[in-house]
Amino acid sequence: MKKYSDVIIAYSIMMVLIILIGIYQSWNMALSIFNMCLISAVMTMGANIQWGYAGLINFGIMGYTALGGLAAVLIAADPVQEAWRAGGLDILVSLGLLVLMILTIRFIIKNFNKSKLRTYGIVSIIVLGVITIRTTIEPGIDAIESVDPSTKGFLGGLGLPIIFSWIVGAFFAGGLAFIVGKVALGLRSDYLAIATLLISEIVVAIIKHEDWLTRGVKNVIGLKRTVPYEIDLQATQWFISLVEKFNSGKLNLISNIADKQILLNQLVKEGSSVFVKLCYSGLFLIVVIMILILTQKALYSPWGRMMRAIRDNEEAANAMGKNIAKQHLLIFVLGSAIVGIAGAMLVTQDGLFAPAGYRPFRYTFVIWVMVIIGGSGNNFGAILGGFAVWFLWIESAHIALFFIDLFTANMDDTHVFKIHLIESVPYFRYLVTGLGLLLIMRYRPKGILPEKIQVK
């Protein structure tokens, strides 16, 4: 227990801060922050096993997050039957042609020796295949996107419970990571960072512009939840009774029956939102704990020690017979798959898939800041970084307003400088995040909870 004392203290402080938000602002706000902290924690654990375990720089977190969100749409959205009838067959034929082209190229590579004739043959197959696929798919896409584009205009999904998308999102992100890793992991670290960032931009650009698949920038809304809807809870007798019992002291202070009913209706409305967020908290917490247990076991297993050895000295590990490229590819895929789970969880909570919202700053660089501040190589540190940075990201506006009111108390409300500071409050989150990163790098360069090597 003593060796985890710093972890317990750090997490206790974080939980106290979130509870204070619930007491002084609202429990809705506190639980919203908590849920986003849990999702961020999943992302940071994915980034941490790539950077902290193996020293791989992945600036493509945004792309894998978007693929997790895409999985939520393809799994949970109801199929649009009119769109399938209009152009579904063309899409399936095009997909079949693409698979046939890939298998043909693979057959040629495996069964024919490298030569100019083989190269020309592969190039010809690619060019012919692209022309054929484009000729087949374009009429289908036009037909699909013309089906009631204001509300539909895409194929939809499978209409399954959205929780299945968490697994599918992991496979989507892991599959892309496998392809990217095969091509890019041989690059030097700075080139790898640039390559992964550009690939993630390509992924997001495709998702934003392929309306037939994701509705593009028109967004997909109303995805089915895994938890109850507030409106249903507000009409359910057991929930009304629960709220009434929980707030009996407050309700008993009111003697007028009409006023008591008005207050009860208000409490039920507020309680339904809190209950839904608590349900999400339970689901997300289970995922975080499961991933934490697995990553901790992996970290202190022989495989984890091997990965740290590769990270610290690739030449020595290679001399000991370790397959560096294979292990790098494996951990790159695993880390990206975890980020894909987080992307699906994010869409699950919002019930909304908005491709235009995937930006590098929010879904790549802020995640990296979380890992660095928390402590790379330490799973508990990565999770803490997710909590601390997201808490500051949300609460920085309130903190900024507090200090502005404090230092400008003697100024008139119409003072130009005071008005300018108040109007600049939304930008203080960037200032606070940057200052936090600078202070941590100055005084705790290995993070709040640095990596600890356990010798067994």
Secondary structure, DSSP 4 states (H G I P E B T S, - for coil): -GGGHHHHHHHHHHHHHHHHHHHHT-HHHHHHHHHHHHHHHHHHHHHHHHHHHH------HHHHHHHHHHHHHHHHSPP-HHHIIIIIHHHHHHHHHHHHHHHHHHHHHHHS-S-HHHHHHHHHHHHHHHHHHHHHHHHHHHHHHTSSTTT--S-------TTHHHHHHHHHHHHHHHHHHHHHTTS-HHHHHHHHHHHHHHHHHHHHH-HHHH-GGG-EE-PPPSS--HHHHHT-HHHHHHHHHHTHHHHHT---HHHHHHHHHHHHHHHHHHHHHHHHHHHHHHHHHHHHHHHHHHHTSHHHHHHHHHHH-HHHHHHTT--HHHHHHHHHHHHHHHHHHHHHHHHHHHTEE-GGG--HIIIIIHHHHHHHHH-TT-HHHHHHHHHHHHHHHHHHHHHHHHHHHHHTTTS-TT-HHHHHHHHTGGGHHHHHHHHHHHHHHHH-TT-SS---PPP-
